[in-house]
Amino acid sequence: MNSYRLEKVLKLMESKSIPQLIVSDPASIFYLTGKWIHPGERLLALYLNVNGNNKLFINELFPLKEDIGVDKIWFKDTDDGVFLISRYVDKNLPVGIDKNWPAKFLLTLMELEASSTFLNSSEILDRIRMCKDDREKDYMRKASRLNDIAMGRLVELISEKHTEKDMGKFLYDIYENLGADGFSFDPIIAYGENGSDPHHESDSSILKPGEAITMDIGCVKNSYCSDMTRTVFYKYVPDDSKKVYDVVLEANRRGVEAVKPGARFCDIDAAARSYIEGQGYGKYFTHRTGHSIGIECHDLGDVSSTNTDRIKPGMIFSIEPGIYIPDKVGIRIEDLVLVTESGCEVLNKYDKDLTVVQ
């Protein structure tokens, strides 16, 4: 158990009057213990109490022999794991629940502990995870460095011979050769008008001259995620597409420039969005400007018009404005930024200048 991180969690629990917390999210359990456990449909829970007596409830199917600094309570498939948890829960005190615990477990515990008060306490761990420590920052830099290299190699493979699906397969091999640990999300490779769907699922489309190629890609390294989008053109750039590209690039630049400690997430969104709106493309920018990232590709915290939280050093999130004109073209440019004491460090180094692939 990472004692420093655990202490931060327990202190925040105490300040929020949450004396006990059930953590079920595998990513948060990894954050605290350094061990990944993927339970599938089975129960996994880390019980935390501000007075100690912390326990990890784990199925015998997931052997964990190491001492991880917390007592392990083992159970079989035929055991009632929720009942075991109920034996440790203080019935006279509120119970915090972290993240996406399946209803079949939560509702059972609520029935067993009918006199207890249950609280949605997901933000306890999520907010602590938002600010990365030095090791996490280094991991994020390394993951983004691999992503930069991968993007360069992927661009070199652009050809009329290769479908969007082909490019996704090439990317998997590129990550394997670079020593990455797989995708951080299913890559989006979109040719031409397919790019006007921000979450297009790669298909068998063939590339045509004059089309944009949007590549939203990310890998995992050391359990931390990367995420970057670049849009390039094949053979030539139509004038109307070039104008859209220039607007998105400037919106990306303005969004990055707005990243400073104390700024609000909504201010950063506005910096990018207001420029796009001023150029007459506002209705085509259909998503938030960015999202937080770390152990998961989408951590708590988004760069949106409704998020008034102020950013702090150590936070990492994306700046990814886009313009999506139905049945015509989609352009997105995305970087990850690390908030520093005076501004930000852009983690992606791959070129953003307009590129034409011949």
C-alpha positions as CSV (number, residue, x, y, z in Angstrom):
1,M,0.0,0.0,0.0
2,N,1.3,3.4,-0.9
3,S,1.3,5.0,2.6
4,Y,1.6,8.6,1.3
5,R,-1.4,8.2,-1.1
6,L,-3.4,6.3,1.6
7,E,-2.8,9.0,4.1
8,K,-4.1,11.6,1.6
9,V,-7.2,9.6,1.1
10,L,-7.9,9.1,4.8
11,K,-7.4,12.8,5.5
12,L,-9.8,13.8,2.7
13,M,-12.3,11.2,4.0
14,E,-12.1,12.7,7.4
15,S,-12.5,16.3,6.1
16,K,-15.6,15.2,4.2
17,S,-17.1,13.3,7.3
18,I,-16.8,10.0,5.5
19,P,-15.4,7.6,8.2
20,Q,-15.4,4.5,6.0
21,L,-15.1,3.9,2.3
22,I,-15.5,1.0,-0.1
23,V,-13.3,1.2,-3.1
24,S,-14.2,-1.1,-6.0
25,D,-12.6,0.6,-9.0
26,P,-9.6,-1.5,-10.1
27,A,-7.7,1.7,-11.2
28,S,-8.1,3.3,-7.8
29,I,-7.1,0.0,-6.1
30,F,-4.0,-0.1,-8.3
31,Y,-3.3,3.6,-7.4
32,L,-3.2,2.7,-3.7
33,T,-1.7,-0.8,-3.8
34,G,0.5,-0.9,-7.0
35,K,-1.3,-4.1,-8.1
36,W,-3.8,-4.5,-10.9
37,I,-6.7,-6.9,-10.3
38,H,-9.3,-7.2,-13.0
39,P,-12.3,-9.0,-11.3
40,G,-14.7,-9.1,-14.2
41,E,-18.1,-9.8,-12.8
42,R,-16.7,-10.9,-9.5
43,L,-16.5,-8.9,-6.3
44,L,-13.4,-6.9,-5.5
45,A,-13.4,-4.3,-2.7
46,L,-10.9,-2.3,-0.6
47,Y,-12.4,-1.3,2.7
48,L,-10.9,1.9,4.2
49,N,-11.6,3.2,7.7
50,V,-10.2,6.5,9.1
51,N,-9.4,4.6,12.3
52,G,-7.5,1.8,10.5
53,N,-8.5,-1.9,10.1
54,N,-8.3,-1.6,6.3
55,K,-9.1,-4.8,4.3
56,L,-8.9,-6.0,0.7
57,F,-11.7,-8.4,-0.2
58,I,-10.5,-10.6,-3.0
59,N,-11.6,-13.8,-4.7
60,E,-9.2,-16.8,-4.5
61,L,-9.1,-16.8,-8.3
62,F,-6.8,-13.8,-8.2
63,P,-3.7,-15.0,-6.4
64,L,-1.9,-12.0,-4.8
65,K,0.9,-13.5,-2.7
66,E,2.8,-10.2,-2.1
67,D,2.4,-8.2,1.1
68,I,0.7,-5.0,-0.2
69,G,0.4,-3.4,3.2
70,V,-3.3,-4.3,3.8
71,D,-4.9,-7.4,5.2
72,K,-6.5,-9.6,2.6
73,I,-9.8,-11.3,3.2
74,W,-10.1,-14.2,0.8
75,F,-13.3,-15.8,-0.4
76,K,-14.4,-18.5,-2.9
77,D,-16.9,-18.2,-5.8
78,T,-19.4,-20.0,-3.6
79,D,-18.9,-17.6,-0.7
80,D,-21.0,-14.4,0.0
81,G,-18.4,-11.7,-0.4
82,V,-20.8,-8.9,0.4
83,F,-21.7,-10.6,3.7
84,L,-18.0,-10.8,4.6
85,I,-17.7,-7.0,3.9
86,S,-20.8,-6.4,6.1
87,R,-19.0,-7.9,9.1
88,Y,-16.4,-5.1,9.0
89,V,-18.7,-2.1,8.1
90,D,-19.6,0.0,11.1
91,K,-23.4,0.1,11.0
92,N,-23.6,3.3,13.0
93,L,-21.5,5.4,10.6
94,P,-22.0,6.6,7.0
95,V,-20.5,4.4,4.3
96,G,-18.8,6.0,1.3
97,I,-19.0,4.1,-2.0
98,D,-16.3,4.7,-4.7
99,K,-17.1,4.6,-8.4
100,N,-18.9,1.9,-10.3
101,W,-19.7,-0.8,-7.8
102,P,-22.2,-3.2,-9.5
103,A,-25.8,-2.8,-8.2
104,K,-25.9,-6.5,-7.3
105,F,-23.2,-5.9,-4.7
106,L,-24.2,-2.4,-3.5
107,L,-27.9,-3.2,-3.2
108,T,-27.1,-6.4,-1.3
109,L,-24.9,-4.5,1.2
110,M,-27.6,-1.8,1.6
111,E,-30.1,-4.5,2.5
112,L,-27.7,-6.1,5.0
113,E,-26.9,-2.6,6.5
114,A,-30.4,-1.1,6.3
115,S,-29.6,1.3,9.1
116,S,-26.5,2.7,7.5
117,T,-26.3,5.9,5.3
118,F,-24.6,5.3,2.0
119,L,-22.8,8.2,0.2
120,N,-21.5,8.6,-3.3
121,S,-17.8,9.2,-2.5
122,S,-16.2,8.7,-5.9
123,E,-14.5,12.1,-5.9
124,I,-12.4,11.2,-2.8
125,L,-9.9,9.2,-4.9
126,D,-10.7,10.8,-8.2
127,R,-9.7,14.2,-7.0
128,I,-6.5,13.0,-5.4
129,R,-5.6,11.1,-8.6
130,M,-6.0,14.3,-10.7
131,C,-2.7,15.8,-9.4
132,K,0.2,13.6,-10.5
133,D,3.3,13.1,-8.4
134,D,6.8,13.2,-10.0
135,R,6.8,9.5,-10.9
136,E,3.4,9.7,-12.5
137,K,4.5,12.8,-14.5
138,D,7.5,10.8,-15.8
139,Y,5.4,7.9,-16.8
140,M,3.0,10.2,-18.6
141,R,5.9,11.9,-20.5
142,K,7.2,8.4,-21.5
143,A,3.8,7.3,-22.7
144,S,3.4,10.5,-24.8
145,R,6.9,10.1,-26.2
146,L,6.0,6.6,-27.4
147,N,2.8,8.1,-28.9
148,D,4.8,10.7,-30.8
149,I,7.0,8.1,-32.3
150,A,4.0,5.9,-33.2
151,M,2.2,8.8,-34.9
152,G,5.3,9.4,-37.0
153,R,5.5,5.8,-38.1
154,L,1.7,5.6,-38.8
155,V,1.8,8.7,-41.0
156,E,4.5,7.1,-43.1
157,L,2.1,4.2,-43.8
158,I,-0.7,6.4,-45.2
159,S,-1.7,5.1,-48.7
160,E,-4.6,4.5,-50.9
161,K,-3.9,0.8,-50.5
162,H,-4.7,0.8,-46.8
163,T,-8.1,1.0,-45.2
164,E,-8.9,2.7,-41.9
165,K,-9.0,-0.8,-40.3
166,D,-5.6,-1.6,-41.8
167,M,-4.1,1.5,-40.2
168,G,-5.5,0.4,-36.8
169,K,-3.8,-3.0,-37.2
170,F,-0.5,-1.3,-38.2
171,L,-0.7,0.9,-35.1
172,Y,-1.1,-2.1,-32.9
173,D,2.1,-3.6,-34.3
174,I,3.9,-0.2,-34.0
175,Y,3.0,0.0,-30.3
176,E,4.2,-3.6,-29.8
177,N,7.5,-2.9,-31.4
178,L,7.9,0.3,-29.3
179,G,7.3,-1.7,-26.1
180,A,4.0,-0.2,-25.2
181,D,1.4,-2.2,-23.3
182,G,-1.4,-1.9,-25.8
183,F,-4.0,0.7,-26.7
184,S,-5.3,3.2,-24.1
185,F,-8.5,3.3,-26.1
186,D,-9.6,2.0,-29.5
187,P,-7.9,4.2,-32.1
188,I,-9.9,6.4,-34.3
189,I,-8.7,6.5,-37.9
190,A,-11.1,8.5,-40.1
191,Y,-10.7,9.3,-43.8
192,G,-12.5,12.2,-45.5
193,E,-16.1,12.8,-44.5
194,N,-15.8,10.0,-41.9
195,G,-13.8,12.5,-39.8
196,S,-17.0,14.6,-39.4
197,D,-18.0,11.9,-36.8
198,P,-15.8,12.7,-33.8
199,H,-16.1,9.1,-32.6
200,H,-16.1,7.3,-35.9
201,E,-15.4,3.6,-35.8
202,S,-12.7,2.7,-38.3
203,D,-14.1,0.8,-41.3
204,S,-13.0,-0.4,-44.7
205,S,-13.0,3.1,-46.3
206,I,-10.3,3.7,-48.9
207,L,-8.4,7.0,-49.0
208,K,-8.9,9.5,-51.8
209,P,-6.8,12.5,-52.8
210,G,-7.7,15.7,-51.1
211,E,-9.1,13.9,-48.0
212,A,-8.2,14.6,-44.5
213,I,-7.0,11.7,-42.3
214,T,-7.8,12.1,-38.6
215,M,-5.8,9.9,-36.3
216,D,-6.8,9.9,-32.6
217,I,-4.4,7.4,-31.0
218,G,-3.0,6.5,-27.6
219,C,-1.0,3.7,-25.8
220,V,-0.4,2.5,-22.3
221,K,3.0,2.4,-20.7
222,N,3.8,1.7,-17.0
223,S,0.0,1.7,-16.5
224,Y,-0.4,5.3,-17.7
225,C,-2.1,6.5,-20.8
226,S,-1.3,8.7,-23.7
227,D,-3.7,10.4,-26.1
228,M,-3.1,12.5,-29.1
229,T,-4.9,13.5,-32.3
230,R,-3.3,14.8,-35.6
231,T,-5.0,15.5,-38.9
232,V,-3.1,15.4,-42.1
233,F,-4.1,15.5,-45.8
234,Y,-3.5,13.2,-48.7
235,K,-2.0,14.5,-51.9
236,Y,-3.4,18.1,-51.6
237,V,-5.5,20.3,-49.3
238,P,-8.8,21.8,-50.6
239,D,-9.0,25.5,-49.8
240,D,-12.0,25.1,-47.5
241,S,-10.4,22.3,-45.6
242,K,-7.2,24.4,-45.2
243,K,-9.2,27.2,-43.6
244,V,-10.8,24.8,-41.2
245,Y,-7.4,23.3,-40.3
246,D,-6.0,26.8,-39.6
247,V,-8.9,27.7,-37.3
248,V,-8.6,24.4,-35.3
249,L,-4.8,24.8,-35.0
250,E,-5.2,28.4,-33.6
251,A,-7.9,27.2,-31.2
252,N,-5.5,24.5,-30.0
253,R,-2.8,27.1,-29.5
254,R,-5.1,29.4,-27.6
255,G,-6.4,26.6,-25.4
256,V,-2.8,25.6,-24.5
257,E,-1.9,29.2,-23.8
258,A,-4.7,29.6,-21.4
259,V,-3.4,26.8,-19.1
260,K,-2.1,28.3,-15.9
261,P,-2.5,27.4,-12.2
262,G,-5.7,29.1,-10.9
263,A,-7.4,29.3,-14.3
264,R,-10.7,27.5,-14.5
265,F,-11.4,24.6,-16.8
266,C,-14.2,26.6,-18.3
267,D,-11.8,29.4,-19.1
268,I,-9.6,27.1,-21.1
269,D,-12.6,25.8,-23.0
270,A,-13.7,29.3,-23.7
271,A,-10.3,30.3,-25.0
272,A,-10.5,27.6,-27.7
273,R,-14.3,27.7,-28.3
274,S,-14.6,31.5,-28.6
275,Y,-12.1,31.6,-31.4
276,I,-13.9,28.8,-33.3
277,E,-17.2,30.6,-32.8
278,G,-15.7,33.9,-33.9
279,Q,-14.6,32.3,-37.2
280,G,-18.2,31.1,-37.8
281,Y,-17.7,27.4,-37.0
282,G,-19.1,27.3,-33.5
283,K,-22.0,24.9,-34.3
284,Y,-19.5,22.4,-35.7
285,F,-17.4,22.2,-32.4
286,T,-19.7,19.6,-30.8
287,H,-17.7,18.4,-27.8
288,R,-15.9,19.6,-24.8
289,T,-12.3,20.9,-25.3
290,G,-10.6,18.2,-23.3
291,H,-10.6,15.6,-20.5
292,S,-8.2,14.6,-17.7
293,I,-6.0,11.6,-18.1
294,G,-3.7,9.3,-16.1
295,I,-4.2,5.7,-15.1
296,E,-7.4,5.9,-17.1
297,C,-7.7,7.6,-20.4
298,H,-10.6,9.6,-19.0
299,D,-10.0,10.6,-15.4
300,L,-12.2,13.0,-13.4
301,G,-12.1,16.5,-14.7
302,D,-13.1,17.9,-18.1
303,V,-12.2,21.0,-20.0
304,S,-15.8,22.1,-20.6
305,S,-18.0,25.2,-20.3
306,T,-19.7,23.9,-17.1
307,N,-16.5,23.0,-15.1
308,T,-15.6,25.9,-12.9
309,D,-12.9,24.0,-10.9
310,R,-9.6,25.7,-10.9
311,I,-6.6,23.9,-12.3
312,K,-3.6,23.0,-10.1
313,P,0.1,22.0,-10.8
314,G,0.3,18.3,-11.5
315,M,-2.9,18.0,-13.4
316,I,-2.8,16.5,-16.9
317,F,-5.5,16.9,-19.5
318,S,-6.1,17.2,-23.2
319,I,-6.7,20.3,-25.3
320,E,-8.5,18.9,-28.4
321,P,-10.7,21.4,-30.3
322,G,-12.3,20.2,-33.5
323,I,-14.6,21.2,-36.3
324,Y,-16.9,18.6,-37.8
325,I,-18.8,19.6,-40.9
326,P,-21.3,16.8,-41.7
327,D,-20.6,14.8,-44.9
328,K,-17.6,17.0,-45.7
329,V,-14.6,17.0,-43.3
330,G,-13.6,16.7,-39.7
331,I,-10.4,18.3,-38.2
332,R,-9.2,17.7,-34.7
333,I,-5.8,18.5,-33.1
334,E,-5.1,17.2,-29.6
335,D,-2.3,17.6,-27.2
336,L,-1.9,16.6,-23.5
337,V,-0.7,19.3,-21.2
338,L,0.8,19.1,-17.7
339,V,0.1,22.0,-15.5
340,T,3.3,23.5,-14.0
341,E,3.8,26.2,-11.4
342,S,3.8,28.9,-14.0
343,G,1.9,27.5,-17.0
344,C,2.1,24.2,-18.7
345,E,4.3,21.6,-20.4
346,V,2.9,20.2,-23.6
347,L,3.6,16.5,-23.5
348,N,3.2,15.9,-27.3
349,K,6.0,16.9,-29.6
350,Y,4.7,15.6,-32.9
351,D,4.4,18.4,-35.5
352,K,1.0,20.2,-35.7
353,D,1.8,22.3,-38.8
354,L,-0.4,21.4,-41.8
355,T,1.0,18.3,-43.4
356,V,0.3,16.8,-46.8
357,V,1.2,13.2,-47.4
358,Q,2.2,12.3,-50.9
